[in-house]
Amino acid sequence: MAASMLRISPEVARQAAHWHMLMLDDGVSPAQREACTRWRAAAPEHERAWQKAERVRAQLGLLPPRLAMGTLDRERRQAMKQLLTLAIVAPLGYLGYRQLSPQPAYATVVGQHRRFTLADGTLLDLNTDTVVDVRLEERQRLITLQRGEVLVVSGPDASSTHHRPLRVASGQGLMEAMGTRFMVRQRERSTQLSVLEGAVRVSPFEGARHTIEAGQQLTFDAQGQGHRGIAREQDSLWTQGQLVVEDMPLRQFLSELGRYRSGWLRCQPEAAHLRISGTFQLGNTDAILAALPATLPVNVDYRTRYWVTVTTH
């Protein structure tokens, strides 16, 4: 069996994540570098895990090139280690495309919406093609968004004898709920946070912390760079099977619609800047496409069921 196909145990993955992050620290000592080299050479599985961590960082951008670990608090370091550990354990073919943990407990396929109630009372709505990992630990309640989009309504955690903060980890940082209802969407190289009720404290993996209030949206990268916007209640209506848009460019609309169907959905450049508004039922994306020529000067061309192009007349 090829080395890249051999299984890596969760324990070795955790060790690899530890050493990998330590080596990214500007303050790592020569003795620590030597110890890491010895660990890598101790077993073939160790070196496979190390190489997998390198590929994960390159392909998914889970970690910045240099971390300066001394500037990061314990929670952020722990969340980053958990993300990297999950990615190391995952089958290589799933990297950057499918879920990062085999057989996840909380997941949806393309076009599906599911709702879960966790043991602490927290409600999770998972949008299309979403995977989350949930760990209700002694010191915290951690939801790791591996792919897709989730709406979170923080639970009372009534069964716990002490306060356990509710946190959501993404590929770019950590978000802590402050009695709230909010959405988190994992984009290609950024995280989009929309706070609908309450507030959320945001801790990018590098960069300053700040608090996002109800009605605000923040898109940020691992260094804390990004932009703010308005969080709209209508953007959560995917929980009711609806996509609501106002004066949206057709290219962006088709990109959003494409999240809910398999295959390739695109438009010609000539049609990209046409504007569209309306409320669309996501249960039948073919019906949405069929109705486009009634409102826009376009044709919808099906090369196959999974290869659709919108063109102008």
N, C-alpha and C positions, 0 to 999 in steps of 0.2 A: 504494500500500500504506500502511495506517495506520502511524503512527510507532511505536506500541507493538508492531507485528509485525516491524519491521526487526531484522535480526540485529545483535548487539553482539559485536565480536571479543574474544577472550580477552585481548589486550594492553590494549585500552581498558577492559575490565572490571577488570583489575588496577590500572590507573591510577585508575579511579573508586573502587575499594575503598580505595586509598591515600589519596586526597583526602577521602573520606567519613570515614574513621577519624581523619584528622588534624583535621578540622573539629569532631569530637566531643571533642577534647582541650581541657580547661580552659585550658591554657597556650598555645593557638594565638595567633600574633602577627598584627597587622594586615597585615603584608607577606604572610604565608602565606594569609590570607583573600583578599587581592587576587590572589595567584597562582592560587588555586583558582577564583576568578571568571573569570580570563583563560582557564584551562584549559577550563572549562565552555563559554565562548563561542567557543572555537577551532574547534569542529566540531559539527554537529548530533548526531553519534554520541556525543560527549562528554556533551552534555546529556541524551540519552536514557539513557545509562548512569548518570548521576547520579540522574535521576528513578527509574530502576529500583532503585537502591540504597535510595532513600527508601522505596519500596513494600516492598522486601524486609524492611527493618528493622521497618516497621509491621506487616506480615502475619506474619512468622515469628519476630520477636523475637530475631534472631540477635545483636543488639548492644544493650547497655543505653543509655539516653538520653544519659548522659555517661560518658566513659571514664577521664578523668585518666590519659592514656596513659603519663605518666612513672612511674606506679606499677606498670605491667605489664612483665613480662620479655619478652625477645625472642621466646621460643617461643610465649607466649600471643598476642602481637600477630600473629605470623606465622600461627598457626592461625586466628585471627579473620579475617585478610585472605583466607586461602584459602577459608573458608566463604562469605564475602561475594562473592568473585570467582565461585565456582561458581554462586551464586544469581543473579548479574547475567547470566551467560551463558545461563542456563536459559530455555526458552520461558515466557512470562508465565503461560500457562494451567496450568503445572505447579506454580506457587508454592503452597506450603502443602498440596499434595495429592499430586503425583507427584514423581518424582526431580528433584534439582536439577542434574544434569548429563546431557546427552543421551547415550543409548546407553552406560550405565555398564558397566564391565568386570565388576563384582561386584554382582549384584542378584537378587532373587527376586520372584515375583508372589505374590498372595494365596493362601495355603494351601501354598506351596512351601517346601522346605528344601534348601539347597545347602551343600556343603563345598568349601573351597578350600585348597590349600597354596601359600603365597607363595614367591618365590625365596629368601627368607632362612630358610625352614623354618617360619615362623609358620603356624598352622592357623586358619582362619576358618570358623565355622559361621554361616550367615545364616538367621535365622528368617523367618517369613512377611512379605511386603511390605517388604523391606529393601533399602537401597542404601548401598554404601560406596565411597569413593574411596581408592585405595591409591597412595602415593608413596614409593618406596624411594630416598631421597635420600642425598647424600654425608654429611650431618651427622645425619640421623635417618631413622627408618622411621615414616611418618605414615599412620594409617588414619583417615579422616574418615567418621563415621557420619552420613549425611544423613537417613536415615529408618529406623525399624524397630529391630531388635535383633540383636546379634552376640555370639557367644562366641569369645573369643580365647585361644589357647594360644601363648605367646610362643616364637618360634623361636631357635635358637642363633646365627643370622647368621654361620655358619662361613666364608663366602666373603669377608667384609669384613676388611680389614687393621686396622681400628680399631673401637672401640665405637661403635655407633649406637643411641641409645635408641629403644625402641619406644613410640610414643605413639598414643593414640586421641583424636581431637577430636570433640566433640559441639557442639550449639548453646549449651551453657552453660559449657564449659571443656575442659581438657586433662587426660588421664590417662596416666601413664607406668608401664609394666609393670616390675616388679622380679622377674623370673623367675617367671612366674605364669600362672594360668588364671582368666579372669574374663569376666563378661557385662556388656555395656553396652546399655541400652535408651533410645532417645530418646522421651521423653514429650512432651506438648504444649508445656509451658513448663519442663521440668526434665529432668535426666538421672538415670537409675537405674543405679548401679554395684553389682554383686554379685561379690565376690572369693571364689573357690572354693579357690584354692591360691596361695601366695606372698603378695605385697602389691602395692598400686597406689598411687602418689603422685598425689593429685588437686590440680589447680590451676584453681579457678574463674576465669572471666574477670575477675571482681572479687572480692576476698576472700582470705583466708589459705589457704596450702597445708596439706594434712594427708595422712597415710598411712592407708590402709584395709587391714586385715589379713585373712587367710583367715577365712571364716566371718562376715564383716561385709558389710552392705549400706548404701549411702549414696545417698539421693536429694537432689539439690542443684540450685539455680538459678544464674544467672550471677553473682549476688552472694555465692554460697557458702552461702546459707540453705537449710535442708532438715531432713531427719531421718535417723536411723540405724535399722537393723533387722538382722535375721539373714539371711545368705545361705544358702539351702537348696540342697543338691545336686539335689533333686527338681525344682527350678525350671529346671534345664538339660535335663530329659528331653524337651523339644520336639525336641532333636537326634535323638531316637529315635522321634519321632512321637507323644509322649504328653503329656497335660496332667494334672498331678497336683494335686489341691486337697484341703484339709482344713478343714472347717467354714467354707466360704466363702459369703458372701451371694449369693443367686441373681443379683442385678443385676451384681455384680462378675464372677461366673462367666460370664454371658452376654456381658459386655464382653470378657473374655479369649477366649472361644470365637469371638466375632465377628471377631477378628483373622484367623481362619483360613478365613473364608468371605466371599463377596461379598454385598453387600446390607445390609439393616437388620434387626438382631436386637435385640429389646427385651423388657421385661416390664412388666406393669401395676404400679403402686405397691404394690398389695396383696400382690404376690408377691415384691417386691424383697428382703425381709429373710428369706425362707426360706433355710435353710442346706443346703449340699450338700458331700459329700466323695466322693472316688473317683479312679480312674485312668481316663482317657478316651483313646481312640485317635483322633487328629486326622485320620486318613485319611478318615473318613466323619462329618462333623459332623451330617448329617441323621439318622444312626443315633443319635448322642448325644441329639439333641433328641427323637427318637421314644421313647427310653427314659425321659425325664424323668417322665412321668406314673406310671411304675411305682414311683418312689421319693418323689415329691413330689405334693401335692394340686394339680396344675396341668393345664392343657390347652395344647397347642401349636397355634396357629392360623396357617396359611399363607394369607396373602392372595395372594402369589405366591411363587415359589421364592426371591425376594430380599427379601421383606417378611414377617418372622415375628414373632409376638407370643406371649409366654407369659403365660397368664392363670390366675387361681385358679378352682376349681370354683364 
